[in-house]
Amino acid sequence: MSKIASLKDFGIPVPSPAPASTDHLIVYYGASPMTPSYSQAARIDVGAVSGLSTKTDSAGVLCYDDPISQELPTGLSGSYDFVFTLMDASGNEGDFSPPITVTIDTTVPPTLGQPVQL
């Protein structure tokens, strides 16, 4: 069985001061290079920040842990940009984060032939 490496989760630094627990983390994505727009359809509402797990990165920065590989639609392949913003309870969004560019590789490795004893 061939295996494709899944996209790693993203760590988004928790701003200071921390946002209200009801604020939602929003992910915008598109083929790289992407200029994000608040009206674009390719976006994911990850949910309220109070429901997100956090991790501390290697530099000691507290980050929201976003399981991006579980949220994306199937069939994406190639180089994509991801940007993040926070949305308050009134639906107002903050500024976009700098983009994270990743390559989504869904190419299945070739199957090996029958081994032979040399």
C-alpha positions as CSV (number, residue, x, y, z in Angstrom):
1,M,0.0,0.0,0.0
2,S,1.4,3.4,-1.0
3,K,1.5,6.2,1.5
4,I,1.2,9.9,0.9
5,A,2.7,12.2,3.6
6,S,0.0,14.4,5.1
7,L,0.3,18.1,5.5
8,K,1.7,19.1,8.9
9,D,-0.4,21.2,11.4
10,F,0.2,24.9,11.6
11,G,1.1,26.9,14.7
12,I,-0.4,30.3,14.8
13,P,1.1,32.6,17.5
14,V,-1.4,33.6,20.1
15,P,-1.6,37.5,20.0
16,S,-0.9,39.6,23.0
17,P,-3.2,40.6,24.5
18,A,-5.0,37.3,23.9
19,P,-8.3,37.6,22.0
20,A,-11.7,37.0,23.5
21,S,-12.5,33.3,23.9
22,T,-15.4,33.7,21.5
23,D,-13.2,35.0,18.6
24,H,-12.9,32.6,15.7
25,L,-9.7,31.6,13.9
26,I,-10.2,31.9,10.1
27,V,-7.9,30.3,7.5
28,Y,-7.8,31.6,3.9
29,Y,-6.1,29.5,1.3
30,G,-5.3,29.6,-2.4
31,A,-2.8,28.7,-5.1
32,S,0.5,30.5,-4.5
33,P,1.0,33.4,-4.8
34,M,-2.3,34.4,-3.3
35,T,-3.7,37.8,-2.4
36,P,-6.3,37.1,0.3
37,S,-9.7,38.8,0.2
38,Y,-12.3,38.8,3.0
39,S,-14.9,37.8,0.5
40,Q,-13.1,34.8,-1.0
41,A,-14.9,31.4,-0.8
42,A,-11.7,29.4,-0.1
43,R,-11.7,29.9,3.7
44,I,-12.2,27.8,6.8
45,D,-13.7,28.8,10.1
46,V,-11.6,26.7,12.5
47,G,-13.8,27.7,15.4
48,A,-13.7,29.7,18.6
49,V,-10.2,30.1,20.0
50,S,-11.4,28.8,23.4
51,G,-11.8,25.3,21.7
52,L,-8.4,25.2,20.1
53,S,-5.5,23.4,21.6
54,T,-2.2,25.3,22.1
55,K,1.4,24.3,21.9
56,T,4.6,26.1,22.6
57,D,7.0,26.2,19.7
58,S,10.8,25.6,19.9
59,A,11.3,29.4,20.4
60,G,9.0,29.4,23.4
61,V,6.1,31.1,21.6
62,L,2.5,29.9,22.5
63,C,0.7,29.0,19.4
64,Y,-2.8,27.8,18.4
65,D,-2.4,24.3,16.9
66,D,-4.4,24.2,13.7
67,P,-5.0,20.7,12.3
68,I,-5.0,22.0,8.7
69,S,-4.7,18.6,7.0
70,Q,-8.1,17.6,8.5
71,E,-9.9,20.8,7.4
72,L,-8.9,21.1,3.7
73,P,-11.1,19.8,0.9
74,T,-9.8,16.8,-0.9
75,G,-8.1,17.1,-4.3
76,L,-5.7,20.0,-3.5
77,S,-2.3,19.6,-5.0
78,G,0.6,22.0,-5.7
79,S,1.9,25.1,-3.9
80,Y,-0.6,26.9,-1.7
81,D,-0.6,30.0,0.5
82,F,-2.4,30.0,3.9
83,V,-3.2,33.2,5.8
84,F,-5.0,33.6,9.1
85,T,-7.1,36.2,10.8
86,L,-9.4,36.5,13.9
87,M,-13.1,37.2,13.6
88,D,-15.0,38.7,16.6
89,A,-18.5,37.8,17.6
90,S,-19.9,40.6,15.4
91,G,-18.3,39.1,12.3
92,N,-15.5,41.7,12.1
93,E,-12.1,40.3,11.0
94,G,-8.7,41.6,11.8
95,D,-5.7,42.0,9.5
96,F,-4.3,39.0,7.6
97,S,-1.2,37.2,8.9
98,P,1.8,36.9,6.7
99,P,1.3,33.9,4.4
100,I,2.6,30.4,5.0
101,T,3.5,28.7,1.7
102,V,3.4,24.9,1.5
103,T,3.5,22.3,-1.2
104,I,0.7,19.8,-1.1
105,D,2.0,16.6,-2.8
106,T,-0.5,13.9,-3.5
107,T,1.6,12.0,-5.9
108,V,1.6,8.4,-4.9
109,P,5.1,6.8,-5.0
110,P,5.6,4.1,-7.6
111,T,5.0,0.5,-6.6
112,L,8.1,-1.7,-6.4
113,G,8.3,-4.7,-8.6
114,Q,8.7,-8.3,-7.4
115,P,12.0,-8.6,-5.4
116,V,14.5,-11.1,-6.8
117,Q,17.3,-12.8,-5.0
118,L,20.7,-11.9,-6.4
